[in-house]
Amino acid sequence: MPKTKGQEIVFGIMMVSLMVYGMVVYNISIATGGISANTFLEALKELPLMIPIAFLVEFLLLGRVAKKMAFTIVDPSKKPRLVPVAISICTCLVMCPTMSLIATLLFNEPSFLNWLKAFGMNLPMALLYQLLICGPVVRFLFSHIFPNKEEQVLR
């Protein structure tokens, strides 16, 4: 995966953009009682605000915390294939409550109960969305944008 700081930024922007869009669509569909073509358009309106916030929170603050958590669970030298999964799970565990709080403050009546409800509804979706859609899609796209020279030799 990312080998340089520049690649980390590109990977982070890709991952945050896809996660934020999906989670905003999910939250709008909950708020409106369903999903329609308009839900996807409405979600686009929140992206200019939420993507930079999520990127800064992840890149400057919580990404390091998530990686430290992941490396206490998985030893990269023993189980390298589990590292992306562990990082994805730990990132969701730290980003979901934080972004739920930020969204509650920006878009709802700020209260502990509104945050708790948002967090409780978002965490299962964020974990599944990250593990089943965002993670695989972004890693696939990233590996084609920045092919790993060592892996190409092995093929």
Disulfide bonds with the S-S distance in Angstrom:
none
